[in-house]
Amino acid sequence: MSVNIGRRRLLVGAAAAAAAARLGRGTAAAEPAPPPAYPTIFHSPPMEKYVDDLPVPTVIRSSPTEPIEMVARSTTTRFHRDQPRVPAMGYNGESYHGPTIEAHVDEPTTLHYRSELGRHTFAADLDTTIHGVSESYRDRPPTSLHLHGGATPPQFDGHPQRLLLPHHGTSVFEFPNRQEAGHLWYHDHAMGITRANVYAGLTGMYFLRDGHDTGGADNPLGLPSGPNEIPLVLQEKVFHENGRQSLRSTPVVPQGLWEGGAVGDRGVVNGRVWPKMTVERGLYRFRLINAASFSVWRLFFSNRMRFWVIGNEGGLLNEPVRCRSILVAPAERFDILVDFGSLAPGESVELCNDLTPPFQATMLGEVALSRFCRFTAGTGRGHRGPVPTALRGGRNRPARIPRRPVPR
């Protein structure tokens, strides 16, 4: 990917890219045309859309009496059918990301964590001028597991400088789960290389349940469960010609120096590039997270159909909010209900984004990542329960969130 950039070519390319971004703003109905072949950004090799099935992470159910064994490993994974298996990182038996942990409010989760990582997936990209980053991290990358969104005692919170080296013992974590049910996630938190470790795959979902939101068919709120409740881990990536992940997006930042994130040109969901899923013609609950390191997305369905936001990081809302798009920033989680009952069998919709990248990114030639995945309606009717009119307050529901006081 290395290339020499003349000042004139850089300025001309940036100006043309910025103009193209302005002309294409808000037009996610079609994939934006790739920017001119200016040497200001890297491009992934061609990949056909919607040929891989959407993977669903395995589930580990927490028990207050049995610890969860969690191991970070160097792996290989296939992001696309037509690309080879490439180096990555994952937890436990997953080749990328980690299993979804389901825990229960007020029942503690004990987690025994160790690392069996080998040479870092992005060894050449680590910036050793950053505080705390050592040359040794390239071959023995440290990790520090963090439960994002957890009300966790300090000694178990995965401090960035409380590091665990590969093959160097076990760290014990105690998560008390003394908070409302909600959507948490766990990820690596090591000082100076968090972005590289998470981009390589060290992340997973953590659902906190209670008697109101059980995650099962006995859910008093009547929410979809089982195969109709699906985590969607959304990312943006750039790939090398050989199919390997690229942590860099531009030769403007030399290899080995920190780059603060960039717009990817391939949408990745649950570890697959532009996956597809056959859905029943009923209600689904998607537990969605922006797991990118840079972009804010405005997400909507290609037919502009409505859906309902029922919760976020802190748990359920008082009542569902009907909408046709949502803004999702990095690390934000949304709990949404989507009704595919209006689709005819065989009809498809895509999950889209039309938010233009920031000016600095468009100047380099980056454009909005407009597609993530496709849903195609099958013939089954699926979950036919109605969208709840209320999620809090009243019998079999948690207490309502009080109104915020208005200053006078």
N, C-alpha and C positions, 0 to 999 in steps of 0.2 A: 504493500500500500504506500510505501514511501515515494515521495515525488518532490521535486524542487518547484517552488512557487515564485514566479516573478511578481513584482508589485503591481504592474499593469494588469496582468491576468487575474490577480486576486481581486482588485477593485472592480474590474469589468464583470467578473463572475458574481461577486457579491451584489452588485447593482442589478444585474439581470435576475438573480435569484430573488431579491427583494421585490422586484416588479412582478415576478411570477407569483409570489406569495400573495401580493395585494390583489392581483387579478383572480386568484383562486379562492379567496377568502369566502368561507361559508358554503362551499360547493362540495359537500361530501357525498352527493348522490353518485358520483363517479370517482374512481381512483385518480388522484391528481397526477398529472403528467410528471415524469421524473425531471428534475432540474437539468440544465445543460451540463455537459461533462467537464465542469470546471474542477480544478484540483483542490477545492476548499472543503469537501466532505467525502467520506467513504460511502460506498454503496454496496449493499448485499447482492449476491448473485440472484438471478431470476428464480422465483419459487411459485409454483402453482397454488392458488388459493383453494381452501376447503377440500383437501384430499385426505387429511388425517382426522380421525375421531378425537373429540375432546376427551382427554383423560380426566378421571376423577380420583383425587388422592385417597389412599387408604385411611381408615379411621381407627384411632386408639381411644378407647373409653377409659377415662381416669377412674381409679378406685382409691378411696382413702386408706386402704390397707396394703395395696401393692404398688411399689414404685414403677414408674415408666423408665425403661432403659432407652436413652437417646444417644445415637452415635453419628458424628459428622464424618463423612467419607468422601474421598476422591472417587469419582465415577466417570462413566461415559454415558451419553444420552443422545437420542436422535430427535432433533427439533422439527424435522420435516422428512416426509417419506423419501424424497429424492436427494437427501443429504446424508453423509456418513455419520456414524456415531462419533461424537467429539467430547473432549474433556469437559467435565462439569463437577459440581459438588451437590451432595444431597444428604438428607438425614435418614438413618435406618436403611430400609431396603429400597427407598426411592432413588431413582437415577438422577432426579432433579427435584428441588423443593423437598418437603418433608411431609409426613402424614398429618392429617387433621386430628387434633386432640379435642375430645369432648369431655368437659369437666362439669361439676355441679356446684352451684352456689353453696358456700359454707362447708363444703367437703374439700379438705386440702389435697393438693396434688404434689406428690414427691417425684422428682425427676432426677435420675442419675445420668449425668452427661459426661461423655468422653469424646476424644477426637482421634481419628485414624487417618487424617488427611496426609496426602503426599505433597509433592511439589505443587505450588499454587497454580490454579488454572490460568491466572494472569500474572505469572511471575515477572515477566519483562515489563509490565505496566505499573508495578508498585513504585510509588514515589518515596524514596528513602530520605528525602529532605523534609518530609512531614514529621511533626513531633511524634516520637515514639516508634517510628517505623525503622526496622533494622534490615540490613542485607540478608540476615538469616531467615526473614519472613518469606523469601522467595521459595525456599526449600522446606521450611518448617513453619507454615502459617499458623499463628495463634488464633484462637477464637474466644468469644465471650457471649454465651447465650443470654438473650434478653426477651422477656415476655412484654410485648408492647401493648400498653393499655391496662396492664395488671396493677392492682393496688398491692405491691409487693414489698416486703421488708428490704431495707438497703443491702443487706448482706446476700440477698438472693436476686438482686435486680440486674445482674449482668453488667456491672460497671465496665466501661471501655478499657480500663487499665487492670482489671482483674482477669488476667489472661490464662488460658489453658493451652499448652503446647501439645502437638500430636504425640500420642503414645506416652503420656505423662500423667497418668492417674485419672481420677474421676472427680468431677465437681457435683455436689449435691445441691439441688434447688428445692425450696419449699414455697409453693404458691398457695396462700390461704384461701383464695377465691371468696373473700368476704367483700363482695360488691355485687351490683345488679348483674343479671344475665346480660350478655352482650357478645360482640364480635371482637376478639382480641387476635393477635398474631405473634408468633415468635420468630426471631431472626438473629443473625450474628451481629455483634456490637463491638468488635475489636477496634481499638484506637488506630486511626489512620488508614484502615483497610476495610471498614464496614461496607462501603459501597462495592468494593471488589468482591468481597465474600458473599454479599446478598445477590449481586448480579450473577455470580457463579452458581447460585442455587440455594444458599443456606437461608431458607425461610419456610414457614408453614402456618397453617391456620389453627386457631384455638377458640372453640365455641364454648361459652359458659352458659349452662342451662339452669333452669329452676322449675318449680312446680307449675308455673304458668306457661313457660316456653320449654317444653320437654324435649323437643326434637323428634318425638315419636307420634304414632297414630293417636295416642291418648292426649295430645296437646289440647288443652281447654279452649285455646284461641282458634282452633280449626286451621292452623297454618299447614302448608304442604310439608311433608317430611320424607325421610328415606330417599328414594331415587328422585324425588321432586324437590329436594333441597340440595343445592349444588354450590360449592365454592368456585368462584371465578377469580383467579389470580392473574391480573392483567399487567403485562410488561411491554416495553418497546426495546427492540434490539437491532444491532447492526451485525452482520456476519461477514467473515472473510470469504474469499473465493473457495477455500477448502472446506467451508461449512462451520468452521470454529467461530465461537462468539468473539466479537471485538469489543473491548472495553473503551476503545477510542472511536471518535466520530470524525476527526479532522486532523490532517497533518500540521495544521497551524500550531497545535500543542504537541511537542515532540514526545516520542515514546519515553516512558519513565518519569514523566511529569504529570501531576494531578490534573485531571479534566473534570470540571464540575457537572458532568452529566450532559446529555444531548438528546435530541429527538431521534428515535430509531426509525428505520424504514420497514420494519417487519413487526406486525402485531403478534404477540405471544400470549397465549392463555393456557394456564396450567401446564406450561412447558412445551406447547406445540405452536408452530407458526400457523396462523390463520386456520384454526381447527373448525370442524363441523360437528353438529349434534342433532340427532333426530329426537324430536320432542313429542310428547302426547299433546292432544289438543285440549289442554286444561291449564291449571294454575301451577306455576313454579315459584319457588323461593330461591333467589340467587344471593349468596353472601359474597359480595364483590369488594375487591381491594385494588387500588392503584399501587402496584408494587414496583413502579418505575422510579428512577432516581432523579428525574428532571421535569417531565411534562405534566401540566394540568390538562385534563380532557373534558370536553362537553360530550357526554355519552347520550346516544339516542338510538332508536331502531330505524332501519332504513325506510320502513313504511310510515314512520312517525306515529306508530301506535302508542297509546297511553300505557303507563305502568304506575305502580304505587311504591313509594318509599315508606317502609314501616319501621325502620330503625337505622342506627349508625353505631359508632364505636361504643357509646354509652348505654346501648340497649334500645328497647322499643320506644317509639313515639306514643303520644296519647292516642292518636288515630292515624290511619294511613293518609299520606299526602299524594294526591293524583298529579302526575306530571308527564311530560313528554321528553324531558332531557334533564340531566344532572351534571353539575360541575364536580369533578373528583380530582383532588390534589394528591401528590405522593403520600403514601401511608394512610390515606383516608379510606374508611370502610363504609359501605352502604348495604343495607338489608332491603331488598326490593322484591315485590311480587309482580310477576309477568303472566298475563293470561294469553295463551296461544290459541284459545278457542275460536278466535275470529279467522284463523287461517284455514284454508282448504287443505286436504291431504296433499302433500307434495309441495305446498307453497313454502317459500323460504323468506326469512328476514335476516339482516346482518346487524350486529352491534357496531355502531359507527361513532366517529368523533369528527367534529368540524372546527375545533378551536385552533386558530392560527398560532404557531409558535411565537415566542417573544422576539422582539426586533433583532436582538443580537444573534439569535439562531437563524432567522430568515436571511440575515446578511451573509451568513456562511452558505446559504443555499438549502437549508433544511425546510421541509414542508410538513404540513399536518399529517400525522399518521391516521388515515381515515377509516381503517377497517380492523376489527379484532377477530370476529368469529361469525359463523352462520348457524342459524337454527332452522331446521326443516320439519314441518308438521308431518307426523305419521297418521295412522288411522285410529289409534287408541284415544279414548276420551280423557284418561288421566284423572287428576285431582279436580273434582267438579264443585268443591265447596266454594262459597262466595268469598269475596274479599271482605274481611271484617270491617264493620263500621267503627269499632272502637277497640283499642289495644290495651288501654289502662282504665282503671276505675270500674267499680261494680263487682259483681260476683265472678269468681274464677279469673280475675284479672289483677295485675299489680296496681299499686296506687298510682294515681295520676301525677305527672310532673307539674309542680305548681307554676303558675305564671311568673315570669320574671318581673320584679318591681320596676316601675317606670319612674325615673327621677322627676321631681316637680320643682 
